[in-house]
Amino acid sequence: MNLNRAIKIEVNARYLQDQSDPAAERYAFAYSVEITNQGTETVKLLNRYWRITDDNNKVEEVRGEGVIGQQPVIHPGQTFHYTSGAIIETEFGTMQGSYEMLASNGETFEATIPPFLLSLPDTVH
């Protein structure tokens, strides 16, 4: 990893019972993302890519510009937080992906979003 572009990504997911309907195979989750620029260059988040896999191995891929309608600029030492959501057809699933980032020198690079679990509370998979 280029130390100038050390991007740390942490994600916490939670089940949204009030927006879910298990009888209709609809399980809603919110996920909060923290993107910390631990490098020495200012970066801008250009695009996102998510791979969402449910417990039936159904895969949904999501690509788009920015996150929550923004393309945040993150300076060295700063953290950008946002919360979004996903709906899957099973009680369990996983998400992972990447952000396309633009470094201050004009080069683009990928920042990997590590896999995380979508699951109902108090359950073990």
SERO-4910 file (N, C-alpha, C, O; in steps of 0.05 Angstrom, whole numbers):
BEGIN
 pado doro    nc1    nc2    nc3   cac1   cac2   cac3    cc1    cc2    cc3    oc1    oc2    oc3
  Met    A     17    -24      0      0      0      0     18     25      0     38     26     14
  Asn    A     10     44    -16     24     69    -16     18     85      9     -5     91     15
  Leu    A     38     90     25     33    104     51     22    132     48     10    142     66
  Asn    A     26    144     24     14    170     19    -16    168     17    -30    188     21
  Arg    A    -25    144     11    -54    139      7    -65    118     26    -78    100     17
  Ala    A    -59    120     51    -67    100     70    -96    107     79   -100    125     96
  Ile    A   -115     93     68   -143     98     74   -154     76     92   -153     52     84
  Lys    A   -163     82    115   -175     62    133   -205     64    132   -216     86    135
  Ile    A   -218     41    127   -247     41    125   -258     21    146   -251     -2    147
  Glu    A   -276     31    163   -289     15    183   -320     17    179   -330     39    174
  Val    A   -333     -6    181   -362     -7    177   -376    -21    200   -366    -42    209
  Asn    A   -398    -10    209   -415    -22    229   -443    -24    218   -454     -4    209
  Ala    A   -454    -48    218   -481    -53    208   -500    -59    230   -493    -71    251
  Arg    A   -526    -52    226   -546    -59    245   -572    -65    231   -578    -54    210
  Tyr    A   -587    -83    242   -613    -92    231   -634    -71    237   -635    -60    259
  Leu    A   -651    -66    217   -673    -46    221   -699    -62    221   -712    -66    201
  Gln    A   -707    -69    245   -731    -86    248   -756    -72    237   -773    -84    225
  Asp    A   -759    -46    243   -783    -31    235   -785    -28    205   -807    -22    195
  Gln    A   -763    -31    190   -765    -29    160   -763    -56    147   -762    -58    122
  Ser    A   -763    -77    163   -762   -104    152   -789   -118    153   -806   -111    169
  Asp    A   -791   -138    135   -816   -155    134   -807   -183    128   -807   -192    105
  Pro    A   -800   -199    149   -790   -226    144   -809   -243    128   -800   -260    112
  Ala    A   -835   -240    132   -855   -256    117   -852   -251     87   -859   -268     71
  Ala    A   -843   -227     79   -840   -220     51   -810   -223     42   -803   -213     21
  Glu    A   -794   -236     59   -765   -239     54   -752   -212     49   -738   -208     29
  Arg    A   -758   -193     66   -746   -166     65   -732   -160     91   -745   -157    112
  Tyr    A   -706   -159     91   -690   -153    114   -674   -128    109   -657   -127     91
  Ala    A   -679   -107    125   -667    -81    121   -644    -77    141   -647    -84    164
  Phe    A   -623    -66    131   -599    -61    148   -589    -32    142   -590    -22    120
  Ala    A   -579    -20    164   -565      5    161   -535     -1    165   -529    -18    181
  Tyr    A   -518     13    151   -490     10    157   -477     38    158   -483     56    142
  Ser    A   -460     41    178   -446     66    182   -417     62    175   -404     43    183
  Val    A   -407     80    158   -380     78    148   -363    101    158   -372    124    159
  Glu    A   -339     94    166   -319    114    174   -295    111    155   -282     90    155
  Ile    A   -289    133    141   -266    132    122   -245    152    133   -250    176    134
  Thr    A   -222    141    141   -201    158    153   -178    159    134   -168    139    124
  Asn    A   -169    183    129   -145    187    112   -121    187    130   -115    207    143
  Gln    A   -106    165    131    -83    162    147    -57    168    131    -35    165    140
  Gly    A    -61    177    106    -39    183     89    -30    212     90    -38    227    109
  Thr    A    -14    220     71     -3    247     71    -15    264     48     -8    288     46
  Glu    A    -32    253     32    -44    267      9    -74    271     14    -87    254     26
  Thr    A    -85    294      6   -114    298      6   -126    280    -16   -114    277    -37
  Val    A   -149    268    -10   -162    250    -29   -191    258    -31   -203    271    -14
  Lys    A   -203    251    -54   -231    255    -59   -244    229    -67   -233    214    -83
  Leu    A   -267    222    -54   -281    198    -61   -298    203    -86   -316    219    -85
  Leu    A   -291    189   -108   -305    193   -133   -329    175   -136   -351    184   -142
  Asn    A   -324    148   -133   -345    128   -139   -344    106   -118   -324    102   -104
  Arg    A   -366     92   -117   -368     69    -98   -376     44   -114   -388     45   -135
  Tyr    A   -367     21   -103   -375     -5   -113   -381    -23    -89   -364    -26    -71
  Trp    A   -404    -34    -89   -412    -53    -68   -419    -80    -80   -432    -81   -102
  Arg    A   -412   -101    -67   -420   -128    -74   -435   -139    -49   -424   -143    -28
  Ile    A   -461   -142    -53   -479   -151    -31   -487   -180    -37   -499   -185    -58
  Thr    A   -482   -198    -18   -488   -226    -22   -506   -235      1   -500   -232     24
  Asp    A   -530   -247     -6   -547   -257     15   -541   -286     21   -523   -298      8
  Asp    A   -556   -297     40   -550   -325     49   -558   -346     28   -552   -369     31
  Asn    A   -572   -337      7   -578   -355    -16   -558   -353    -38   -561   -363    -60
  Asn    A   -536   -338    -32   -515   -332    -52   -525   -315    -75   -513   -315    -97
  Lys    A   -547   -300    -71   -556   -281    -91   -538   -256    -88   -535   -245    -66
  Val    A   -526   -247   -110   -507   -225   -109   -520   -201   -123   -531   -203   -145
  Glu    A   -517   -178   -110   -525   -153   -122   -500   -135   -122   -487   -132   -102
  Glu    A   -495   -123   -145   -472   -105   -147   -483    -77   -151   -501    -72   -167
  Val    A   -472    -58   -136   -481    -30   -137   -457    -13   -143   -436    -14   -130
  Arg    A   -460      3   -164   -439     22   -171   -452     50   -173   -475     52   -182
  Gly    A   -437     70   -165   -448     96   -167   -428    118   -160   -406    112   -151
  Glu    A   -436    142   -166   -419    165   -160   -421    172   -131   -443    175   -120
  Gly    A   -398    175   -118   -397    185    -90   -413    167    -71   -418    144    -76
  Val    A   -419    179    -48   -435    166    -27   -455    186    -17   -449    209    -13
  Ile    A   -479    177    -11   -501    194     -2   -502    221    -15   -507    242     -2
  Gly    A   -499    221    -42   -501    245    -57   -477    264    -55   -478    287    -63
  Gln    A   -455    254    -43   -432    271    -39   -407    258    -51   -406    233    -54
  Gln    A   -387    274    -58   -361    265    -65   -342    278    -45   -329    299    -52
  Pro    A   -340    267    -21   -325    281      0   -295    283     -6   -282    265    -17
  Val    A   -283    306      2   -255    310      2   -245    305     30   -256    317     49
  Ile    A   -225    288     33   -216    280     60   -186    287     62   -169    276     47
  His    A   -180    306     79   -152    315     82   -137    295    101   -150    280    116
  Pro    A   -111    295    100    -95    278    117   -104    282    146   -106    304    156
  Gly    A   -108    259    160   -116    260    188   -146    263    193   -155    262    215
  Gln    A   -161    268    171   -190    272    175   -205    246    170   -196    228    157
  Thr    A   -230    246    181   -248    223    178   -274    233    167   -285    253    176
  Phe    A   -285    218    148   -312    224    137   -330    201    146   -324    178    142
  His    A   -354    209    157   -374    189    166   -399    191    150   -407    213    142
  Tyr    A   -411    169    144   -438    169    132   -453    143    139   -440    123    146
  Thr    A   -479    144    136   -496    121    141   -513    117    117   -525    136    106
  Ser    A   -516     92    108   -533     85     86   -547     59     93   -547     50    116
  Gly    A   -559     46     73   -574     21     79   -574      1     56   -567      8     33
  Ala    A   -582    -23     63   -585    -45     43   -608    -62     51   -614    -65     75
  Ile    A   -621    -74     31   -643    -93     36   -636   -119     22   -629   -119     -1
  Ile    A   -638   -141     37   -633   -167     26   -656   -186     32   -674   -178     47
  Glu    A   -656   -209     20   -679   -228     22   -675   -249     44   -693   -265     48
  Thr    A   -652   -248     58   -647   -269     79   -638   -255    105   -632   -231    105
  Glu    A   -638   -270    126   -631   -260    153   -601   -252    155   -593   -236    171
  Phe    A   -585   -264    137   -556   -260    137   -547   -252    110   -558   -259     89
  Gly    A   -525   -237    109   -513   -230     84   -486   -217     90   -478   -212    113
  Thr    A   -471   -212     68   -446   -198     71   -445   -175     50   -458   -176     30
  Met    A   -429   -155     57   -423   -133     39   -393   -129     38   -380   -132     58
  Gln    A   -384   -121     15   -356   -113     12   -354    -96    -13   -373    -95    -29
  Gly    A   -332    -83    -17   -329    -67    -41   -305    -50    -42   -284    -57    -31
  Ser    A   -308    -27    -55   -285     -9    -57   -295     19    -64   -317     23    -74
  Tyr    A   -278     39    -58   -283     66    -66   -261     74    -86   -238     67    -82
  Glu    A   -269     87   -108   -249     99   -126   -242    126   -115   -260    143   -111
  Met    A   -217    130   -109   -208    155    -96   -190    170   -116   -176    158   -133
  Leu    A   -190    196   -114   -173    214   -130   -153    227   -111   -161    241    -92
  Ala    A   -128    222   -116   -107    234    -99   -102    263   -109   -109    270   -131
  Ser    A    -89    278    -91    -85    307    -97    -67    311   -122    -66    333   -133
  Asn    A    -51    290   -129    -34    293   -153    -49    285   -179    -36    285   -200
  Gly    A    -75    279   -177    -90    272   -201    -93    243   -207   -108    235   -225
  Glu    A    -79    226   -192    -81    197   -197   -105    185   -182   -111    194   -160
  Thr    A   -117    165   -194   -139    151   -181   -128    125   -170   -109    113   -180
  Phe    A   -141    115   -149   -134     89   -137   -159     78   -123   -178     92   -117
  Glu    A   -158     52   -117   -180     38   -103   -174     36    -74   -151     29    -66
  Ala    A   -193     42    -57   -192     37    -28   -211     15    -23   -235     17    -27
  Thr    A   -201     -8    -12   -217    -32     -8   -235    -29     17   -225    -20     38
  Ile    A   -260    -36     14   -278    -38     37   -279    -67     46   -288    -84     31
  Pro    A   -269    -72     70   -268   -100     79   -296   -112     82   -315    -98     88
  Pro    A   -298   -139     79   -325   -152     82   -335   -148    110   -320   -147    130
  Phe    A   -362   -145    112   -375   -143    138   -402   -158    136   -413   -162    114
  Leu    A   -412   -166    159   -436   -183    161   -461   -166    165   -461   -147    180
  Leu    A   -481   -174    150   -508   -164    155   -523   -187    169   -526   -208    158
  Ser    A   -532   -182    194   -546   -204    208   -565   -193    229   -562   -170    239
  Leu    A   -585   -209    235   -603   -201    256   -588   -202    283   -569   -217    286
  Pro    A   -597   -185    302   -583   -185    328   -587   -212    343   -607   -225    339
  Asp    A   -568   -218    360   -570   -242    377   -573   -268    362   -585   -287    372
  Thr    A   -562   -269    338   -562   -294    322   -534   -301    315   -517   -283    311
  Val    A   -529   -326    312   -503   -336    303   -506   -350    277   -524   -366    273
  His    A   -488   -344    258   -489   -356    232   -465   -374    228   -462   -386    207
***
